């Protein structure tokens, strides 16, 4: 991988992590405030389950639960997005070793989700 | 309202301490939630994993921007930590909470010990004439401290926050493994400084162990990863710390999905804690040069020791600090 291409990939990943963290924390913080405004308190309100369908309807109805899960899922997805971006960068540069490693990391993450879904 | 603010405040304190002392917030979040709010150990770990993903992502952005983290090495090792995270996520629900609490107590005791040792080493370094055995400047910028603080591992033996790194910067003789320096390896640590990655298979195996520890304890795992990279693999300490930080996100997310999909994440608890940790770590990184870190470290060690004893007591079925939530 040439120095320039590697640098460009690293810069893109740094920007993704920076913007991704800030936006997900902002969503989470805003959702906390919405929850407070709606009178939902920690330990007093039953935790809503994480279901994608329900999350979408909560978001459309501007219910705080939707935003809470959106922010937390964004946080959880950020590392996978970082690996995906690295995979694309390495693949473009024709770096087979790094591409294989990045693809394997993504595969392990996907396996985690699959196993957790099966057990959950 | 009060509970949300208390959770956010606790998260902010954990994040600030973590940033100032070069630890992730996880080591404080788990005891904070379990001991103060009576949250179950697994639920606390779940929240902590989300918080460490947040802080590590923010820190990794800075480390990558500055070319301190070794992306290629990090991705190679995070293949192992992610597998460890997956295994840890699987067994976390099979182990008893008491056993997990006992493991956490031991980890806290070990961290206290290494922090005390790091403090002693830093004091020795302060007495060392300038230019001897140090390779970095001693006054890091706020952004550099943010990255370090949002990381997880001054506990490796030397505080990156002080800017003192005893690593030689070169790997020395290559042993039995990977002796290339990666093409996109850390140019800032970096640019002009080369090192040789040694004993990759051993480092890979130990990284898997770090992933399991992180998944079970809700921490970044730098406690294991940084010494492995630095002492076993010959990676300079500063690069090891930055690379460990980079790896936390993937490691934690591999196990966090288990907690999430098994209903261990309460978003009403997680959200204020995550936001608080981020704010606390960011704020602390900007005021780090005004804080007496040695005093803070001693205070932190005292807190860790107390929490360690309390956790051990919980593991044995009683409590010194009885604060049940209900």
HADDOCK unambig.tbl for C-alpha pairs under 7 A between the chains (distance, minus, plus):
assign (segid A and resid 1 and name CA) (segid B and resid 183 and name CA) 6.41 0.50 0.50
assign (segid A and resid 3 and name CA) (segid B and resid 184 and name CA) 6.57 0.50 0.50
assign (segid A and resid 6 and name CA) (segid B and resid 184 and name CA) 5.48 0.50 0.50
assign (segid A and resid 10 and name CA) (segid B and resid 64 and name CA) 6.31 0.50 0.50
assign (segid A and resid 11 and name CA) (segid B and resid 65 and name CA) 6.15 0.50 0.50
assign (segid A and resid 14 and name CA) (segid B and resid 61 and name CA) 4.19 0.50 0.50
assign (segid A and resid 14 and name CA) (segid B and resid 62 and name CA) 6.93 0.50 0.50
assign (segid A and resid 14 and name CA) (segid B and resid 64 and name CA) 5.77 0.50 0.50
assign (segid A and resid 14 and name CA) (segid B and resid 65 and name CA) 5.84 0.50 0.50
assign (segid A and resid 15 and name CA) (segid B and resid 61 and name CA) 6.79 0.50 0.50
assign (segid A and resid 17 and name CA) (segid B and resid 57 and name CA) 5.57 0.50 0.50
assign (segid A and resid 17 and name CA) (segid B and resid 58 and name CA) 6.31 0.50 0.50
assign (segid A and resid 17 and name CA) (segid B and resid 61 and name CA) 5.40 0.50 0.50
assign (segid A and resid 18 and name CA) (segid B and resid 58 and name CA) 5.66 0.50 0.50
assign (segid A and resid 18 and name CA) (segid B and resid 61 and name CA) 5.47 0.50 0.50
assign (segid A and resid 21 and name CA) (segid B and resid 54 and name CA) 6.21 0.50 0.50
assign (segid A and resid 21 and name CA) (segid B and resid 57 and name CA) 6.40 0.50 0.50
assign (segid A and resid 21 and name CA) (segid B and resid 58 and name CA) 6.00 0.50 0.50
assign (segid A and resid 25 and name CA) (segid B and resid 275 and name CA) 5.84 0.50 0.50
assign (segid A and resid 28 and name CA) (segid B and resid 271 and name CA) 5.51 0.50 0.50
assign (segid A and resid 28 and name CA) (segid B and resid 275 and name CA) 6.71 0.50 0.50
assign (segid A and resid 29 and name CA) (segid B and resid 271 and name CA) 6.73 0.50 0.50
assign (segid A and resid 29 and name CA) (segid B and resid 272 and name CA) 6.72 0.50 0.50
assign (segid A and resid 29 and name CA) (segid B and resid 275 and name CA) 5.75 0.50 0.50
assign (segid A and resid 32 and name CA) (segid B and resid 271 and name CA) 6.23 0.50 0.50
assign (segid A and resid 32 and name CA) (segid B and resid 272 and name CA) 6.27 0.50 0.50
assign (segid A and resid 36 and name CA) (segid B and resid 1 and name CA) 6.11 0.50 0.50
assign (segid A and resid 41 and name CA) (segid B and resid 1 and name CA) 6.61 0.50 0.50
assign (segid A and resid 41 and name CA) (segid B and resid 4 and name CA) 6.84 0.50 0.50
assign (segid A and resid 41 and name CA) (segid B and resid 268 and name CA) 6.82 0.50 0.50
assign (segid A and resid 42 and name CA) (segid B and resid 3 and name CA) 6.51 0.50 0.50
assign (segid A and resid 42 and name CA) (segid B and resid 4 and name CA) 6.43 0.50 0.50
assign (segid A and resid 42 and name CA) (segid B and resid 268 and name CA) 4.92 0.50 0.50
assign (segid A and resid 42 and name CA) (segid B and resid 269 and name CA) 5.47 0.50 0.50
assign (segid A and resid 47 and name CA) (segid B and resid 266 and name CA) 5.28 0.50 0.50
assign (segid A and resid 47 and name CA) (segid B and resid 267 and name CA) 6.59 0.50 0.50
assign (segid A and resid 47 and name CA) (segid B and resid 268 and name CA) 6.93 0.50 0.50
assign (segid A and resid 49 and name CA) (segid B and resid 263 and name CA) 6.91 0.50 0.50
assign (segid A and resid 68 and name CA) (segid B and resid 267 and name CA) 6.14 0.50 0.50
assign (segid A and resid 68 and name CA) (segid B and resid 271 and name CA) 6.68 0.50 0.50
assign (segid A and resid 69 and name CA) (segid B and resid 267 and name CA) 6.78 0.50 0.50
assign (segid A and resid 75 and name CA) (segid B and resid 53 and name CA) 6.89 0.50 0.50
assign (segid A and resid 75 and name CA) (segid B and resid 54 and name CA) 6.27 0.50 0.50
assign (segid A and resid 76 and name CA) (segid B and resid 50 and name CA) 6.88 0.50 0.50
assign (segid A and resid 76 and name CA) (segid B and resid 253 and name CA) 5.78 0.50 0.50
assign (segid A and resid 79 and name CA) (segid B and resid 249 and name CA) 5.23 0.50 0.50
assign (segid A and resid 79 and name CA) (segid B and resid 250 and name CA) 5.18 0.50 0.50
assign (segid A and resid 80 and name CA) (segid B and resid 250 and name CA) 6.79 0.50 0.50
assign (segid A and resid 98 and name CA) (segid B and resid 72 and name CA) 6.84 0.50 0.50
assign (segid A and resid 101 and name CA) (segid B and resid 75 and name CA) 6.82 0.50 0.50
assign (segid A and resid 101 and name CA) (segid B and resid 76 and name CA) 6.10 0.50 0.50
assign (segid A and resid 102 and name CA) (segid B and resid 75 and name CA) 6.63 0.50 0.50
assign (segid A and resid 104 and name CA) (segid B and resid 79 and name CA) 6.92 0.50 0.50
assign (segid A and resid 105 and name CA) (segid B and resid 79 and name CA) 5.04 0.50 0.50
assign (segid A and resid 108 and name CA) (segid B and resid 82 and name CA) 6.63 0.50 0.50
assign (segid A and resid 108 and name CA) (segid B and resid 83 and name CA) 6.51 0.50 0.50
assign (segid A and resid 109 and name CA) (segid B and resid 254 and name CA) 5.46 0.50 0.50
assign (segid A and resid 112 and name CA) (segid B and resid 86 and name CA) 5.74 0.50 0.50
assign (segid A and resid 112 and name CA) (segid B and resid 254 and name CA) 5.74 0.50 0.50
assign (segid A and resid 113 and name CA) (segid B and resid 257 and name CA) 6.15 0.50 0.50
assign (segid A and resid 116 and name CA) (segid B and resid 257 and name CA) 6.52 0.50 0.50
assign (segid A and resid 116 and name CA) (segid B and resid 258 and name CA) 4.97 0.50 0.50
assign (segid A and resid 116 and name CA) (segid B and resid 261 and name CA) 6.30 0.50 0.50
assign (segid A and resid 117 and name CA) (segid B and resid 261 and name CA) 6.56 0.50 0.50
assign (segid A and resid 120 and name CA) (segid B and resid 261 and name CA) 5.46 0.50 0.50
assign (segid A and resid 120 and name CA) (segid B and resid 262 and name CA) 4.97 0.50 0.50
